[in-house]
Amino acid sequence: MKSFEYKRIIIFYFFLVVGAVFGQESFEITYAVESNFDLSEMQHEQTRTMASMAAKAISDFEFQLLINNNESIFKQSKQLVRDDINPMLYELASGFCSGNEVWYTKTDDLIKRIALLNTDPSIELTLDEKVQWEITNESKHIGEFKVLKATTTRKLGSYLEEIEAWFAPKLPYSFGPLGYNGLPGLILEMYRGNVVFKLKEIQEKDVDIKLPKSSKEMTFEKYFEMLDNNMAKIKKQG
């Protein structure tokens, strides 16, 4: 992280204290994205090449977490496609870090989170679960903030997703990437599979959170059941 970004975070903390007095709790947090692929474990050269190119595309991505008092929305920023990377690879890379999802959460409703898939027609997925975090004693510093490590798992159909999050207790906002919430502090860094979300910038600014309209609604359980069934059909067909 560059020195001027550290300064912006320090400035943010000052405004956070001042904002607590005046009731200003509206922020825009930007996350950079890094891939965590282990190319040495990939046996096929074509797979390694694709993963390497996807990693290059992922490094161009940014995500935004908008916070307005007790609600937030998390989404991928608009992406400029470089000439030296196939646009289809950007689509693949975006899928790795769930760039087609828009997450909406509220602090007064820790159980329900909403993900909006950028599909045609758009699908609204509702998740009725409370994230069970295990907060550890491990700590480190991200910029000027001391952060603590927390872990959790979430079942997605037949797949178990493992999450490692680093949150800052001094930033009392129970939000983070991909709708993960419920921790006593803002998540500044999060590891999810082969993707890492890392804090790039925090700005105090007025944000207007508008929930995009969707055409269809279903639960996460139904959605991943549908995906598992489709995968089973594909395997059966050979």
Sequence and secondary structure as in RCSB ss.txt:
>XXXX:A:sequence
MKSFEYKRIIIFYFFLVVGAVFGQESFEITYAVESNFDLSEMQHEQTRTMASMAAKAISDFEFQLLINNNESIFK
QSKQLVRDDINPMLYELASGFCSGNEVWYTKTDDLIKRIALLNTDPSIELTLDEKVQWEITNESKHIGEFKVLKA
TTTRKLGSYLEEIEAWFAPKLPYSFGPLGYNGLPGLILEMYRGNVVFKLKEIQEKDVDIKLPKSSKEMTFEKYFE
MLDNNMAKIKKQG
>XXXX:A:secstr
  HHHHHHHHHHHHHHHHHHHHT  EEEEEEEEEE   GGG  SHHHHHHHHHHHHHHTT EEEEEEETTEEEEE
E      TTS HHHHHHHHHHTTTTEEEEEETT SSEEEEEE  SS EEEEEE     EEEEEEEEETTEEEEEE
EEEEEETTEEEEEEEEEETTS     GGG   SSSEEEEEEETTEEEEEEEEEE          SEEEEHHHHHH
HHHHHHHHHHHH 
